[in-house]
Amino acid sequence: MIGVIQRVSEASVRIDGEITGRIGPGLLVLVCAEQGDTEVQADKFLAKLLKLRIFSDAQGKMNHSVQDLDGQGTLGGLLLVSQFTLAANLQGGNRPSFTQAAAPADGRRLYDYLVLQARATHPQVQTGQFAADMQVALINDGPVTIPMRIAPAPSP
């Protein structure tokens, strides 16, 4: 599973001109399931995401996670947006290949699973819509942008 994590002051997703997800301070996460990914990768991805210490403490050091923001009087939001293009392979020329992305049915299943698990463990989770044409707006705080990959376990 691949993700691009952006610490934001605010972010939103629009589909057909209508806002479908919006957060204030928190994390905008673009996420892509790859071939071979299972719920195991989604669980590891979410666990790492929720504990990732990229928010500043009183001394300005990145020591707080999105979960820690809730304890500081600010509810840290998660905005999860599916984006299969994160699996792009550019080695064959100028047109990206997306063959490493999970098949649409698997991608949807794993994205829905990730969202369900996130909502069960975090108080504020907003989303885009799988396979929709979305417009994502954000104010990147820092800027802080971090790529993350949780690879499937190697086959025995």
C-alpha positions as a Markdown table, in Angstrom:
| # | Residue | x | y | z |
|---|---|---|---|---|
| 1 | Met | 0.0 | 0.0 | 0.0 |
| 2 | Ile | 1.3 | 3.4 | -1.0 |
| 3 | Gly | 0.5 | 6.7 | 0.6 |
| 4 | Val | 1.4 | 10.3 | 0.3 |
| 5 | Ile | 0.8 | 12.0 | 3.7 |
| 6 | Gln | 0.4 | 15.7 | 3.9 |
| 7 | Arg | 0.2 | 17.7 | 7.1 |
| 8 | Val | -2.5 | 20.3 | 6.4 |
| 9 | Ser | -4.1 | 23.3 | 8.0 |
| 10 | Glu | -7.2 | 22.4 | 6.0 |
| 11 | Ala | -8.1 | 20.2 | 3.1 |
| 12 | Ser | -11.2 | 19.3 | 1.1 |
| 13 | Val | -12.5 | 17.1 | -1.7 |
| 14 | Arg | -15.0 | 18.1 | -4.3 |
| 15 | Ile | -16.9 | 15.8 | -6.7 |
| 16 | Asp | -19.2 | 17.4 | -9.3 |
| 17 | Gly | -18.8 | 20.7 | -7.5 |
| 18 | Glu | -20.0 | 19.4 | -4.1 |
| 19 | Ile | -17.7 | 19.0 | -1.1 |
| 20 | Thr | -17.7 | 15.3 | 0.0 |
| 21 | Gly | -15.0 | 15.6 | 2.6 |
| 22 | Arg | -13.4 | 18.4 | 4.6 |
| 23 | Ile | -11.0 | 18.7 | 7.5 |
| 24 | Gly | -9.2 | 21.4 | 9.4 |
| 25 | Pro | -5.8 | 20.7 | 10.9 |
| 26 | Gly | -4.8 | 17.1 | 10.3 |
| 27 | Leu | -3.6 | 14.8 | 7.5 |
| 28 | Leu | -4.6 | 14.5 | 3.9 |
| 29 | Val | -3.7 | 11.0 | 2.8 |
| 30 | Leu | -3.6 | 10.0 | -0.8 |
| 31 | Val | -3.7 | 6.2 | -0.8 |
| 32 | Cys | -3.2 | 3.4 | -3.4 |
| 33 | Ala | -3.5 | -0.4 | -3.0 |
| 34 | Glu | -1.0 | -2.3 | -5.0 |
| 35 | Gln | -1.2 | -5.8 | -6.4 |
| 36 | Gly | -0.6 | -8.3 | -3.6 |
| 37 | Asp | -1.9 | -6.0 | -0.8 |
| 38 | Thr | -4.3 | -7.4 | 1.8 |
| 39 | Glu | -6.0 | -6.1 | 4.9 |
| 40 | Val | -2.6 | -6.8 | 6.7 |
| 41 | Gln | -1.0 | -3.9 | 4.7 |
| 42 | Ala | -4.0 | -1.7 | 5.3 |
| 43 | Asp | -3.8 | -2.3 | 9.1 |
| 44 | Lys | -0.1 | -1.6 | 9.2 |
| 45 | Phe | -0.6 | 1.5 | 7.0 |
| 46 | Leu | -3.3 | 2.9 | 9.4 |
| 47 | Ala | -1.3 | 2.0 | 12.5 |
| 48 | Lys | 1.8 | 3.9 | 11.2 |
| 49 | Leu | -0.4 | 6.8 | 10.0 |
| 50 | Leu | -2.1 | 7.4 | 13.3 |
| 51 | Lys | 1.2 | 7.3 | 15.2 |
| 52 | Leu | 3.3 | 9.3 | 12.7 |
| 53 | Arg | 4.8 | 12.1 | 14.8 |
| 54 | Ile | 4.8 | 15.1 | 12.3 |
| 55 | Phe | 3.0 | 17.7 | 14.3 |
| 56 | Ser | 4.9 | 20.2 | 16.4 |
| 57 | Asp | 5.1 | 20.3 | 20.2 |
| 58 | Ala | 5.5 | 23.5 | 22.2 |
| 59 | Gln | 9.2 | 23.6 | 21.3 |
| 60 | Gly | 8.5 | 23.4 | 17.6 |
| 61 | Lys | 9.8 | 19.8 | 17.2 |
| 62 | Met | 7.7 | 17.2 | 15.4 |
| 63 | Asn | 6.7 | 15.1 | 18.4 |
| 64 | His | 3.0 | 14.8 | 18.1 |
| 65 | Ser | 0.8 | 12.5 | 16.0 |
| 66 | Val | -2.6 | 13.3 | 14.5 |
| 67 | Gln | -4.1 | 11.4 | 17.6 |
| 68 | Asp | -2.1 | 13.7 | 19.9 |
| 69 | Leu | -3.8 | 16.7 | 18.5 |
| 70 | Asp | -7.1 | 15.6 | 20.0 |
| 71 | Gly | -5.5 | 15.8 | 23.5 |
| 72 | Gln | -4.3 | 19.4 | 22.8 |
| 73 | Gly | -7.8 | 20.7 | 22.3 |
| 74 | Thr | -7.6 | 20.5 | 18.5 |
| 75 | Leu | -9.3 | 17.6 | 16.7 |
| 76 | Gly | -6.8 | 16.2 | 14.2 |
| 77 | Gly | -8.7 | 15.1 | 11.1 |
| 78 | Leu | -7.9 | 12.5 | 8.5 |
| 79 | Leu | -9.0 | 13.0 | 4.9 |
| 80 | Leu | -8.5 | 9.7 | 3.0 |
| 81 | Val | -8.5 | 9.9 | -0.8 |
| 82 | Ser | -8.0 | 7.0 | -3.1 |
| 83 | Gln | -5.4 | 7.6 | -5.9 |
| 84 | Phe | -4.3 | 4.7 | -8.0 |
| 85 | Thr | -1.9 | 6.9 | -9.9 |
| 86 | Leu | 0.5 | 6.5 | -7.0 |
| 87 | Ala | 1.4 | 3.1 | -8.4 |
| 88 | Ala | 2.7 | 4.8 | -11.6 |
| 89 | Asn | 5.8 | 3.2 | -13.2 |
| 90 | Leu | 7.7 | 5.7 | -15.4 |
| 91 | Gln | 10.6 | 3.4 | -16.4 |
| 92 | Gly | 9.1 | 2.5 | -19.8 |
| 93 | Gly | 8.8 | 5.9 | -21.3 |
| 94 | Asn | 6.8 | 9.0 | -20.9 |
| 95 | Arg | 3.4 | 7.4 | -20.5 |
| 96 | Pro | 2.9 | 6.0 | -17.0 |
| 97 | Ser | 2.0 | 2.3 | -16.5 |
| 98 | Phe | -0.3 | 1.5 | -13.6 |
| 99 | Thr | 0.0 | -2.3 | -13.7 |
| 100 | Gln | 1.2 | -2.4 | -10.1 |
| 101 | Ala | -2.0 | -0.9 | -8.9 |
| 102 | Ala | -4.5 | -3.4 | -7.4 |
| 103 | Ala | -7.3 | -4.4 | -9.7 |
| 104 | Pro | -10.3 | -2.0 | -9.3 |
| 105 | Ala | -12.4 | -4.4 | -7.2 |
| 106 | Asp | -9.4 | -5.2 | -4.9 |
| 107 | Gly | -8.5 | -1.5 | -4.7 |
| 108 | Arg | -12.0 | -0.5 | -3.7 |
| 109 | Arg | -12.3 | -3.3 | -1.1 |
| 110 | Leu | -9.0 | -2.3 | 0.5 |
| 111 | Tyr | -9.8 | 1.4 | 0.4 |
| 112 | Asp | -13.2 | 0.8 | 2.0 |
| 113 | Tyr | -11.6 | -1.5 | 4.6 |
| 114 | Leu | -9.0 | 1.2 | 5.4 |
| 115 | Val | -11.7 | 3.8 | 5.8 |
| 116 | Leu | -13.8 | 1.5 | 8.0 |
| 117 | Gln | -10.8 | 0.8 | 10.3 |
| 118 | Ala | -9.9 | 4.4 | 10.5 |
| 119 | Arg | -13.4 | 5.4 | 11.5 |
| 120 | Ala | -13.4 | 2.7 | 14.2 |
| 121 | Thr | -10.1 | 4.1 | 15.7 |
| 122 | His | -10.1 | 7.9 | 15.0 |
| 123 | Pro | -12.8 | 10.4 | 15.8 |
| 124 | Gln | -12.7 | 12.5 | 12.6 |
| 125 | Val | -12.3 | 10.7 | 9.2 |
| 126 | Gln | -13.5 | 12.2 | 6.0 |
| 127 | Thr | -13.1 | 10.7 | 2.5 |
| 128 | Gly | -13.2 | 11.2 | -1.2 |
| 129 | Gln | -15.0 | 8.7 | -3.4 |
| 130 | Phe | -13.2 | 5.7 | -4.9 |
| 131 | Ala | -12.8 | 6.0 | -8.7 |
| 132 | Ala | -14.4 | 9.4 | -8.9 |
| 133 | Asp | -13.1 | 12.4 | -10.6 |
| 134 | Met | -12.1 | 14.5 | -7.6 |
| 135 | Gln | -10.7 | 18.0 | -7.0 |
| 136 | Val | -8.6 | 18.1 | -3.9 |
| 137 | Ala | -7.8 | 21.4 | -2.2 |
| 138 | Leu | -5.3 | 21.8 | 0.6 |
| 139 | Ile | -3.1 | 24.1 | 2.6 |
| 140 | Asn | 0.0 | 22.1 | 3.3 |
| 141 | Asp | 1.3 | 23.0 | 6.7 |
| 142 | Gly | 5.1 | 23.3 | 6.8 |
| 143 | Pro | 5.1 | 22.1 | 4.1 |
| 144 | Val | 5.3 | 18.5 | 5.4 |
| 145 | Thr | 4.8 | 15.8 | 2.8 |
| 146 | Ile | 5.9 | 12.2 | 3.4 |
| 147 | Pro | 5.6 | 9.2 | 1.1 |
| 148 | Met | 4.9 | 5.9 | 2.8 |
| 149 | Arg | 4.9 | 2.3 | 1.4 |
| 150 | Ile | 3.8 | -0.8 | 3.3 |
| 151 | Ala | 4.9 | -3.7 | 1.1 |
| 152 | Pro | 3.3 | -7.1 | 1.1 |
| 153 | Ala | 5.4 | -9.8 | 2.8 |
| 154 | Pro | 7.7 | -11.7 | 0.4 |
| 155 | Ser | 6.3 | -15.0 | -0.8 |
| 156 | Pro | 7.9 | -18.1 | 0.9 |
